[in-house]
């Protein structure tokens, strides 16, 4: 049944990929990666345009998947997708939602799992869209660039593209999260150090105000 849908969408070229990518971010269980590859093989010179169509549609579908998670919860995931995918994504999300989204953008786990989980777990929508924009750009344009520069020969390379992106991307993500964590800790430390000073200033003003009132009372 799903293969019939993909074959139908393939007849519409870039617009078929647009629809598939949108549904991929919402609930369709077959990743748009497969249709992108099929269409890129047919016309490698249009591979980057195809990547753009898929990328934009995925971002448009992301808030829809989020809304489904917000309204319907995980029940919709367990109905259409593999339990091991959902459990693995949930575990990653609970440890670090931001890293889960970035890494999930180019892992075998369908991306819709992360969009719906974000809604279930009340992850901020604007962050979801931001991290999805980064991660999905890498996935779509890596495939598009391979076909654009290597033509049909890229078919044998693209099978491992997710692995290569994962190997190269995870250390960069870890470095980004580490730097951001250090920045946050410094801000928190600076805020904590500023609070006693502010409290001392308030107390000083209060004491001064009390003294002025006492002096005024004495004069009267």
N, C-alpha and C positions, 0 to 999 in steps of 0.2 A: 504493500500500500504506500509506504513512505517513498520507496524508489519510484513509484509511478508519479508521485507528486514532484520529485526532483526532475524526472524526465520531462514532465510538463513544463516546469519552470525553465529548464535548459533551453527550450524552444524560444523563449523570450529574451535570451541573452542577458545583457547588463541589468535590465529591469527584472528579469527572473531572479538574478542574484540579489537584487535590492530587496525583493519580497522575502527571499529565503533568509537573508541576513537579519531582516527585521524580525521574522518569526524565530530565528535562532536565539535572539536575545530575550524572547518572550516565553515560548514553550515548545517549539518544534524540536524533536529529539535528534535530528541529523544535523551536525554542524555545517555551516555555510562553506567551510573550507573545501569540502568535496566538490560542490558546484563551482566554486571559484577555480579550482584546479582544472576541472573538465572544460570550462569555458576558456581558460587561459591556454590550454593545449590547442584548442581550435583556432585561436587567433592571438599568438603571443605578443604582437605589437600593441594590442589593446589591454594588456595585462594590468598596467598601472591604472587605467580608467576603471577596469573591473574592480580593482582594489578600492578605489575611491567610492564607487557605488556601494560596495559591501560595507565599507567602514562607516559611511554616513548613515546607512540603514540600521546598522547595529547600534549606533548611538541614539537614533530615534526610538529604537525598540527598548533600550535600556530602562527608561522610566516606566514603560508599560509593564515590563517584567517586575519592576520594583513595586508597582501598584498592585499587581496580582499577589505578590508575597504579603503586602500590607493587609489586603482584604481577605485572602483565602488561606494564608499560611502555608506550611510545608505539605499539606495534604495533596495539593496539586502536583508537587514534585514527586511524591511517592506513587502517584497514580500513573505518571508518564515516563519516569526515568528510573535508572538502576539505583537500588538502595545503597550500594557501595559508593557510587558517585556522591550521593547526597550526604552520607555519613562522613566521607573524607572531606568534603567541602565544609561541612558544619564544624568539624574538628579544627580545620585551618582557620575558619572564620572566628571561632571563639578565642583562639590564641592571638590572632592579629588580623582583623578584618581587612585592613588596607593592603597588607602583604598578600592575603588570600586573593583579593581581587586582581592585583597586578600579576601574580603568578598564574592565577586561574585563567587569565586572558589568553594564555598560550599553552595550556596543558590539555590533555585528552578529556578532562572533565568538561562537559558542555557549559558554555558561559552563562546560559539561562539559570543554572543552579545558583550562581553567585548573584545575579540580579534579583531573583526571587528571595533568596536568603537575606539579602540586604533589607528588603522590605519586611520580612518576618522578624528580623532582629533589630529593626529601627536604626539601621546604619544611615547616616546622613546622605540624602539623595545627591546633593551637589558633590560630595566626595566620591560617591559611586561613579557618577558621570565623568568626573575628572580622571580618576584612575582607569576607568574603562577606556577613555579617550586615548590614554597613553598606551596601555597594554594592547588594545585591539589594533591600534595603528601599527605597532610592531608586527603583529601577526599578519594582517592583511597585506601590508606593503612589503614584507619580507618575501611572501609568496609572489606578489606581483612583480617585484624587482628581479627575482630569479627567472621568471618566464620572459620578462622584457629583455634581459641581457643575454640569456642563454637559449631562448626559444624552447622548442619541444624537448630539448635535452634536459631541461630542468625537471621534467617529470620524475626522473630517477633521484634527483636531489631533494625535491620538495617533501618526500616521505619523511625525511629526518629533520625538516626545518624546525619543527616544534622542539625537538631534542636540543638542537643547536641554540635556539633562542633561550630555552630553559637554562642550559649550562652557562650561557653568557649573561642572561638577564638576572638570574637569582643573586649572584654576588653584587651586582649593581643595586638591586632592590634592597639587599641587606645593608649595603653601605649607606644608601639614602635614608633608610629607617633609623640606622645608628646615629647619623648626623642629626636628623630631626629630633631624635630622643635627647641627644646632648643639648641641643638648643632649647628644647622645652624645659629641661632640668635647670639650665642656667637662668631662664626666665622665672621659673618658680622660685629658685633660690634668691634671685634679686627681689622678687615680690615679697618673699618672706622676710628678707632683711629690711625692706622698706617699711613694713607694717609696724615694728617696734618704734621706729623713728617717728612715724606719723602719730602713734599713740602717745609718745612722750611729748610731742608738740601740742597735742590736744590737751594733755594734762597740764602742761605749762600755761597754756592760755586760760584754762579753767582756774588754776591757782591765781593767775594774775587778775582775772576777772573778779574772783572772790576778794582779793586784797583791795582792789579798787572800790568794791562795794563797801568793805569795812571802813576804809579811809573816808569815804563819802558819808557814811553813817556817823563817824566820829565828828566830822566837821559840823554836821547838822546838830 
